């Protein structure tokens, strides 16, 4: 569950524009595509739990999340097109990063994620995993 907290906070940063668009249109819902690059090899069950939790939270604001697994080695043309960033102007790219990549950012250990507005999200999975080890939630994250 704690893995979803950084995901939600970071997604909140990149969704400001989407919320403004939703408020200015008459349609009750918008869809926010999110391309997920699981570079940290987070277990699929953990990713799905985080996605379901995030989807529920955003649904409360009439925003539907559309998740695209961009880590797959499938050669599906539609998936490849969606993952190259050209699908829509609102597509968010989320990268789940392993420890060796996390270190390159040289951010304090208290940082679990960050966003580059408007569409790039980086989650330091090793830090999230370490933070949940003593909480009883590590089974959800590992």
N, C-alpha and C positions, 0 to 999 in steps of 0.2 A: 504494500500500500504506500509506503514512503517513497517508492520509486515514482509513483504517480505525482507526488507533490512537486518535484522540480519540473516534471513534464507540464503540469498544469500551469505553473507559474510562468514558465518560458513561453508556452503557447499563448498565455494571456497577453504577453508583451507583443507578440506578432499579430494578434487578432484585433487590435484597436481599429485598424482601417476597415476590417470586415464588419465590425460592430457599427461603425459610422455608416457604412453602406447600407446595412440592414435597417438602421433607423430611418434612413432617407428613402426607402422603397416601400411600396405597398405590399409586397410579398411577405408572408409570415415567416419564411425560412430561407436561409442561404446555405450553401454547401462550401465548406473549406477543405480543399484537397491537401493531404499531408503525405509527402513522400518520405518514407522511413528507410534510412540506411543503417542497418544493424551491424556496424563495424566491430562492435564489442562481442558479437555472438551471444547476445542475451537470449536465454531460452524463450522459445516461442510462447509458452504458457504465460510467462512474465510479461512479455510485450502485449499479448492479447488482453490480459487483466488491466494493464495500464491504459490501453486503448479504450476498453469498455468504460473504465472510470472517467476518462477524459470526455468520451462521447456523451455520457450521462450529464456531466457538468455543463458542457457547451449546449446540449439540447435544451437546458433550462433557459438559455438566452436565444432560443430559436435558431441555433447554428448546428447544422449537421456536419460531422467530420467524415471525410472519405479518406481512408487509409490505403496507401499503395506501398507494398513491400518492394523496395528497390534493391534489396540485398540478394534477391533470388537470382539464380543463374539461368532462369528460363529465358528463352529468346522470343517471348511473346511481344509482337510489334506494338500492341497497345500499351503494355506495361513499360516498354522501353521508351515510347513517346512520352508517357506520363512522367517518367523518372528523369528525363533530360531537362526538366524545368520549363518547357514550353507549353505545358498543358493549359494553364490559365494564369492570369496575372496575380491571382490570390494563392497560388500553390505555395505551401510552406515546405521547406526541406528540413527534416529533423535527422540529425546524425547521433547515434548512440556510440560513444567513443570508448575505446579500451585505454588502459592506463598509459601505455607507451605514447599514445597520441595526446592524451590529457596533459602529460608533462610538458609538451611543447608550448602550451598556452601560457605557462608560467603564472597561473592565477593562484591565489591563496587556497589552501586545502578546504576552507569553508565554502568555497564556490562549487555548487553541484552542476551548474549549467549556465549558459548565457545565450543571448539572442543578438543577432545582427539584423536590425530592422531593415526591411520589413519581412524578410522571408527565410532567414537562416537560423536554425536552432541547433545548439550543440549540448549534449548531455554527457556528463562525465560519469559513466556507469560505475567505474571502480569506486568512486567516492560515495555514490548512492549505496552501493553494496556494503561498503565499510560502515557507513552510518547506520545501517539497519541490522548489523550483526548482533548487537546486544538488545534489540528491541522486540524480538520475537517475530519480526516481519521478514527476517532474512530468507526464510523459506519461500516467500513470495518473490524475492528479488534474485535468488540464486538458481 
